[in-house]
Amino acid sequence: MKAVLTLYFLYYLHWDETLSTTVYHAFSGLCYFTPIFGAVIADSWLGKFRTIIYLSVVYVLGHLIKSIGAIPPVGDLTTHVALSMTGLFLIAFGTGGIKPCVSAFGGDQFEAEHAHERSKFFSIFYLAINLGSLISTFATPALRGDVKCFEGDCYALAFGVPAVLMVVALVVFISGSSLYKKYPSKGNILGNVCKCIGFALENRWKHRSGQYPKREHWLDWASEKYPNKLIQEVKMVTRVLFLYIPLPMFWALFDQQGSRWTLQALRMNADFGGFSIKADQMQTLNPFLILLFIPVFDLGIYPLVKLCKFNFKPIRRMTVGMILAALAFAMAAILEVKLDESNMSEPVAKESLLQVLNLASEPVEVQIKDSRSFSQASLKHQDPDYLKLPVKTENENFNFNMKYQGIYSSCSHALSDRQAYSLIFYQNDTEPACKLVKDSTQKPLKGLAALRFINAGSEAADITLGNADFGSIAGNYGVSAYHTLERGYYNHGKCRIGNNEFSLDLGLLDFGGSYTVILKQDSRGKIIIQKSEDIPANSIHIAWQIPQYVLISAGEIMFSVTGLEFSYSQAPPSMKSVLQAGWLLTVAFGNLIVLIIAQTVALEQWAEFVLFAGLLFVVCIIFSIMGYFYIPVDLDGSPEDNSGDYEKKPPSGEMMLNLLKKKTKL
């Protein structure tokens, strides 16, 4: 569903790119803030199994409401926005409640002596998630774009199908109920943790004077009220949560695949010869690469590193993953610079753009006010060649002095700033004449092509091209409005002039291009087509995004899969869901970072990518230093360090706590 969400905001709700990006990341962040509530519900009330079932129902309900909000006849724009936001809130609450329970519930199926198998489970679990993501990121954009409903993209179907599939998945999950290990809820664990921390801080403040003896750990100040077992478990949780402080920066970069990277893909050429892909389908690369990389890393890279006697422990893996993500954004910045260089510069304040279309049979020499004279040949096929003209006022008159076959004439037109124009020269009897038409200054949306016609004949022309009806275009240089069309070859257009019908072969209308087609009739009444490109088509291929997807997907394997298993392994048995929720909260804060930067930092897109990459490099250094001093906890009865230099703490209830004497070194 998230694969099409940014485009839904842009083209269905008609929001701009900044607002669309902001709401997208606000929704993503909410999906990862709500896991804390799911963890509380599971640990304090329903248990993991029933929490998954009940909140899955909420999730399905959210998708249904979202789908209804995407049906055009259902109310006005305000109604669509209200239904969409309600649906997104329910989806966020449902998916957020499920997230910490599913992985922890899976981990609960393994006994302590099966730690190796549990580690494999988390890899398979992550692989299964990305298999679903692969299918959805390919199928959802296809449902949106290839299936037409209500005379447009079918967002209602794209949002409704996931709801149906979730119902099927829920039925399958419930059918295996008798096979699961289900541990009962253990009371309000999160509440007890918060109370323990609060009491420790309060008690420490009351005894801050030097007359009271110091205690080994600040949480030991809670020992007057809370049992030692709870205090030890809270110590374990807070140590891991402290280590998580730098991690949101990784997710700030990672989740931009669905926003900034998709918007980048819209400006690229997506033709692969026999087929083309949609910009939002490019996100399919990430889950595909995850499916490819998980066995490569688990069966190839990690064993090879271990064979080389290199201690590639979880914190080191996560650090390398962060570096790879930063490099991915550095590559995205380079690609963005190349895209900017390939695009036509839009006119700025006190500036107009002007191109000349010479429809006369011979070259025309033109003198423009405050500009040097130039000769414009007769138009055959012309790429955009705009001249920048300074405009002192909002509407300034320009005189165009022309010399054609030794005959002088002139015409005058007003130009506005921030606009682009085509000045059409044609032969009127024996004298040259000119007509000014306004051009588009922005690329067509959704990677489509834009097309307009200029009728240089004396009679009106009715033109249809595929499903696009350009209507009747007046003769004597009448101009049609721009129509957007799917990228493709248009070899069978129809043009009716009077009682005669002609076939139009326009050739390729490419991604992001804006075209003007001029229709002329020769002395025998045959149609002559002259096509010019007002805005250049997308020239940089979308395949250039593949390297950045490879880097960030490899980074995800080393960072996210490792972090998911690390969160479970470092959590006490009673706090698995709580620490899983803490891990997911790092994703929420990552999206919050994107929100803040998108709303407060006005940078060009390439500079914003560089900023994110630089911030992650800095955070990576901080995380490395923190990891150096982190002492891993072994809850499975086996040492984390291969040296075996560890000691066992006395049993605390059911838990055996092993702390390494040696600090982990990165």
N, C-alpha and C positions, 0 to 999 in steps of 0.2 A: 504493500500500500504506500509506503514512504517513497517508493521509486517514482511515483507520479505526483506526489504531494506538492512539490515546488511548482510544477507546471499547472496543477489545479489552481493554486493561488494566483499564478500569473495570468492564465488565460480564461479561467472560469469565473473567479471572483474579481479579476481585473485589478489585482494589487501590483505595485511596482516590485522591482527586484529586491530592494532593501527590506521592505515589509515582508515579502514572501520568505526571504532568508531568515528574518527575525522570527516569524511565527513558526517556520519549520524547526528551527533549533529550540524555540520555546517548547514546542510539542515534544521534541526528542528529549529535552531536559526533563520535562514532566514525567515522561516514561521511565526515567531513571531516578527521579526523586521519590516516586510512589512505592518502590520496592521496600522502603523502610516500613511502610504501613502493612505491606504483605507479610513481611517478616514478623511484625508484632502480632498480626492476626493468626499466623501459623503457629508461632511459639507460645502464644498466650491463650488461644481460644480453640481454633478449629483443627490444628495440626496441618501438616503440609499437604496431605492428600486431599482433604476436603477444601482447603483454601484454593488449590489449583482448580478444582471443579467449579466452585461458586464464582470465582473471579473470571474464569473462562466464559461463563454466561454473561457477565458484565462486558467482557471484551467483544463478544458476538453482538450484543445489543448496541454497542457503540458503532460497530461497522454498519449495522442496519440503518441507524439514524444518519450516519455519514453518507450512506448510499442514497437515502431519500433526499438529503440535502443537495445532492448532485443531479437531481431530476429537474430540468428547467421549468416545467409547468407548476412545480410546487412553490408557489409564492414568488415574491420579488427578491432582489439581491439581499436585503436585510434578513429575510427568512432563510435564504441559503447560508448566509454567514452564521446565523444563530444555530441552525441545525448542524452545520459543519463543526463549529466550536464545541457544541454539546457532544457530538459523536467523538471528536478527538479527545475530549476530557474523559469520557467513559473508556475509550480505548487505552488511554494513558494509565488510568487507574487499574483497568483489568490486566493489561500486560505488565505493568509495574508490580502488581501483586503476585503475578505468576512467576516472574523472573527469579527472585531469590529462592523460591520453593522448589522449582523444577530441578535445578542443578544440585541443590542440597538433598532433595528427595532421592535423586539418582545416587549420590554419594552414600546415602544411608543404607543402600542395598549391599554394601561391601563391609565385611568385618575388618577389624584392625590389621589382621595378618595378611589381608589382601590389598595392601597399599599400592603395590605395583599395578594390579588389575584396575584399581580405582583410578590411577593416573591415566591408564589407557582409556577408561570410560570417559574421562573429561575430554580427551582428544576426539573420541567417537561422537560424543555429545555435541561438541563444537562442529564436527564435520556434518552431523545431521542438521544442525541449525543452518549451516551454510548451503546445504543441499536444498533445503526449503527456500532459502533466500535466492539461490540461483534460479530456481523455477519461478519464483514470484517476480524477481526483477526482470525476467524475460517476458513472462506471460502478462503481467499487469500492464506494462506499456502497450503490448499488442492489443489487449482488451480495450484500452483507452483509445488508441489511434486507428486500429484496423477495423474495429466494429463501430459503425456509426449509429447513433441513436439521437433522436430529437434534432436531426440535421447538424450534428457536431460530434466532437469526441465523446466517447461513452464512459465518462468518469463514474457514473452510477454502477455500471457493470464491473469496473475495475475495483470499486470498493465493496461491492456485494459478494463477489465470488470468494474472497478470503473469509467472509463470514460463514458461508456454506462449508468451506473446507475445514474451518475451525470446529464446526459442529461435528463433522466426520471424525476429526482427530480426537475430540473429546469423548465420543462414543468408544473409539478404540482404546483410549486410555482407561476409561471406566471398566471396560470388559476384562482388563487384566488385573482387577482389584485383588483377587484372591492370591495372586502371585507375589504381591509386594510386602515388604517389611514396613509396617506403619508404626511409628513411635508416637505415643501420646504427647500432647502439648505439655510444657513444663512450667506453666504460669507466665506471668508478664516478665519475660527475661529482660527485654529492653528497658522496661520501667525499673527493674531492680538494678540494672547496670547504671542507669542515669541517677538513681537515688544514691547508689554507692559512691559514684564519682562526686555528686553534690555534697554528700555528708563528709567525704574525705577533704574536699576543698574548704568546707565550712569549719571543720574541726582543726585543720591545719592553720586557718586564719586565726582562730581563737587561741591557738597555742604557738603563735609566731614569735613570742619573746624568747630570748636566749636561755631562760631558766628551764625550759623544757628540753629534754634530750631529743636529738634528731633521730629520725627513723630512716630505714634503708631506702624506702620508696614512698613517694607522696601518698599513694593509695593505701599504705599501711595505716594512715590516720583514720581509716574507716573500720579498723579492727574492733573498736569499742562497740560497734552496733551490728556489723555484718560478719558472717562466717569466713574463715580463711579460704575455703574453697572458692567462694564467689569472688573474693578479692584477687586471688591468683588468676582466675579466669578473666576478670576485668583487666588485669595487667596485660595479659596476653592480647586481648582485643585492642586495647588502647595503643600498645606498641605497634601493632599492624596498621591501625588507622592512622597513626602518626606517619608511618612510612608511606601511606597512600596520599599524603598531602600534595606532592608534586604531580601525581598521575593524571589529573584532569586535563593537563595540557596536551597529552597524547590524543585524548578523545576530541579535544577542540579541533584538531587537524583531521582526525579519522572521519568524523561525521560530516565533514564538508563534501564528501563524495556525492551526497544527495542534494546538495545546494550549489555551492560555488563551482564544483567540478562539472555538474550537469549543465549549469549556465555556460561554462566554458565550452562544453561539447556542442551546444547549440550553434556556436559560431564556427564550426569545423565541417569539413567535407566528410560525409559518412557513407560514401559510395565504395563498395568492395567488389566492383565489377558486376557480377551476376545478381547481387543483392545490396541493399543498404539497410542500416540500422537506425533506430531512433536514438536521440541524445540520451534519454533516460534509461535506455537499454544498455548503455555503456557500463552502468553499475553492475551488470551481470558479471563483469570480469572479476570483481572482488570475490564473490562466493565461489566462482569457478576456480580461481587460483587457490583459494583456501582448500577446496577439495583436492586439488593437485598437490599442494605444499604439505598438508598434514602428514601423509605417508612418507613424503620425501624427507621431511624433517625428523619424524619419529623413527623411520627405518634406515635413513641414510646419514643425514647431517649430524644429528645428536650422537649416534653410535660412533661415527667417525671422529668427532671431537673427543669423545670419551676415550677412544682408542689412542688418541694423541696425548693422553694423560692431562688434559686441560680440564680444570674444575669449572664447568659451565653450568653453574647453579642458577636457580630461578631469577635472582635479582640481576645477575649478569645478562641472562637472556632478555629480560624486560628492558634493560638499558640499551642493548643492541637494537631491540625493536623500536625504541624511541628514536634512535639515530636514523634508522631506515625511514621512519615516517617523516622526519625532518628533511631528509634528502629527497623524498617524494615531493614535498612542497617546494623545495628549491627547483626541481625539474618543472613543476607546474608553473612557477614564476617565469622560468625561461620560455616555456611554451606560450604563456600569456603575452610576453614581450613580442614574440614572433607574430602572434595574432594581431596585436595592435599595429605592428608594422605593415601587415597585409591589408588592413582595413582602410577605407577612405576616411580621411579626417573630417569630422563634422564641423560645420562653420561655427565660429565662436561669436561673441558679442562684437558688434561693429565690423562684421565681416560677412560677405556673401560669396557663394561659389557659383561660377558660371561656366557652362560648357557650350560649345557651338556645334550645331548640327546643320551642315551645309547640304541642302537638297537641290541646289542648282547644278547645272551640268559642268560648270567650270569653277576653278578656285575663286574665292572671294577674299579680298584684302579688307581687313577690319581695323578701325582705329577706335579704341574705347577710351573714354575720359580718364585721365591720369594713368593710362597704361600704354605700353608701347604697341605699335601696330603689329599684326601678325596675319599670315595667310592661312586660310582654312580650305583644305581640298574638299572636293565633292565626297560625300559620305558613302562609304562602301560598308565596312564593318569597323566599328569604333569602340574601343574600351573607354572607360570614363577618364576624361582629361579635363579636370576642372581648373579654372583660373580663380585665384583668390582676389577679390575686390574689396578694398576698404570702403565701409559705409559709415558716413559721419553721423547720419540721423537714422531713425527707425525706417523711414522710407525716403530714399534719395534717388532722384532722376539721373539716369545715365544716357548720354547721347552715343549712338553707335553709327559711325561714319563708314560707309562701305564703298568699295570700288570693285565693280564687276564688269569685265570686258571693256574697260576704259570709261565706263559710265559711273558717275558718282551719285550716291543717294544717302539718306540717313533715316534713322528712326530713334525714338526715345521711349524708355521704359523705366519704371520705378522698381528699385530693388530694396528688399528688406534685409536686415541683418539676421544671422542665424538661419538663413534659407539657402537652398540650392536651386538653380534655374538652368533650363536649356533654352538657348537662343536659336530659333529655327530660321535659317536663311533660305529663301526660295526665289525663283524667278517669276515676277509678276509682269506678264507681257514682256517688255524689253528691259524693265528696271528690276533690280534686286529689292526684295522686301524682307521684313523680319517679323517674327512673332515670339513672344516670351511665354514659356510655360514653367510652372513650378514643379520641381523634382522632389522625390522623397529623399530625406537625409538619414533615415535609419534603416538598418537591415530588416527584412521581413521577419516576423516572429516565428518561432517553432522550427527554424531552419527551412522554411518554405521559400519559394521563389515568388517575386512580384512582377507583374506585367501590365503594361498599358499600351494602347494603340494611338497613333496619330494618323488621321485620314487626310492624305495629301490630295485625294481626288476631289472632283467637283460634286459627286453625289454621296448621299449618306450610305454608310456601310453597317450591316448587322453582323456581329461576330460572335461565334460560340467556340469555346475551346474546352473539350471535355465536358465537365459539369458547370463550367464557368460561362455565364452569359454576360458579355460586355455591352449588350444592348445596341441601340442605334447610335453610331458615331457620325456627327455632322460632317459634311464635306468642307473643303477649303480649310484644312488644317484643324479640324475639330479634334479634341483630345478626350480620351476615355479616362475614367478613374482607374487607379491601380487595383488589380485583383491578385490575390495570393493563390498559388497553385502548388501542388506537391511536386517535388523534384522529378524530372523525367524528360523523355523525348516527346515532343508534341509535333507529330508529322501529319495529322489529319484534322486540323482546325477547319472551320467552315466560315466563309465570308459571303454574304449576300449583298449585291449591289444592284438595285433595281430588280429585274427579273432574272439576273444571272447569279449563279452560285459558283464560288471558287474554293479550291482546297488550299489551306495554308500549311506550309512546312516550316515550322519555327525552330526545329532542331532541339538542342538541349537547353532546358531552363534549370539551372543548377542551384544547389543549396545556398540560400542567403543572397542570391543575386537579384538585382532589380533591373528590369529590362524595358526599353522602349522600342516598339516595332512600328515602323512607318510604312504605310500602304500607299503605293503609287500605281497608276495605270499607264501603260505605254500607249503608243499610237494605235495599236491593234486591240486595245481594251484588256490586255492581259495584266494580272496583278503582279507587281514587283514588290518584294519584301526587303526592307532594310532594317536590321536589328542592331541596336546599340546597348551597351551595358552601362546603366547609370550608377549602380553600386556594384562593386566587384563581388562575384560569387566567393563562397568560402573556399580558399585555395589550400589551406593546411589540413592534411588528412587527420581524421579522428584517431587513427592508429597511433599517432604520436602521444596519445594519452596512456598507451599501454605501459611504457616504462614506469610512470609514476604509480600506476595501479599495481605493478609487480612489486615495487618497493614497499608500498604501504600494506599490501597483503602479506608479504613476508614479515613486515614489522608487526602486523596483527597476530600472526602465528606465535612469534616469540614473546609478544607482550601480553596479549589477551588470553590465549590458551594457557600460558604459563601462570598468569595472574589468577585465573579462575581456579585452577587446581591449588595454587599457593594459598589462596584465601580459605579454601576448605581445609587444607592440611594444617594451617596455623590456628584454626578456630577450635575452642573447647567443644565437646560433644553437644552441650546444651545451647551453643551460640552459633551453630553453623549458618542458619538463615540470617542472623544478625550481621555476621561478617560478610556474607554474600551480598547482603543489602548495602553494606558499606562499600564493597567493591563496585557495585552498580552506581552508587552515588557519585563516584569519580566521573562516570560518564555524564551524569546530570550537570555537574559543575563544569565539565568540559564544554557542554553546549551553552552554559551560562556565559562562559568566556567569549564564545563566538558572538552571542547576543550583545555583550558589552562593546566589543571591538567594532561590530557592524554598525552599531548605533552612535558610537562616539568618535571613532577614528575615520576621518575622511581621506582615504588613500586610494590611489589607482589600484586596480585588482592585482597587478603583478607585485606592487609594493606590499599589499596586504599579505600575499602569499609569503613573501620574504620575511615579513614581520612574524608570522606564525612559525616559520621554520627557525628563525633566530631564537624566538622564545622557547621553543622545544629543546634546542641545543643547550640553552642555559639551564633549563629545568632538568635536563638529562645529567648535567654535571652535579647539580644539587642532589638528585636522586642517588647518584653513584656514591657521593660522600655519605649520605644517610644510610645507604645499604652497607657501606663498609663497617658501620658500627652496629648494624642489626644482628642480634643473636637469634638464630632460628630455633624454633620449638619443635620437638619431635614428640608427637602424640601417639605414634604407632609402635613405640618401643625400639626403634632402630635409629642410630645416630645419623644426623644430617651430613656430617663430615666423614669422609672415607678414612680418616686417621683413627677413628674410634676414640678420640680424646673428648669425652663428654662425661657428664655425671648425671645421675638420676636424683631428682628431688623426691622427698618423701611423698608417698601417695596422698592425694587430696581428694577424698571421696572416691569416685570411680576413676579418677584421672591420674595417670602417671605422667609427670612433667619432666622432660629431659631438656636441659639447656646446655648449649655448647660453651665450653670454657673459652675456646678461641672465637674471636670475632670474625665474621664473614668478611673476606677481603675481595674487592673488585679489581 
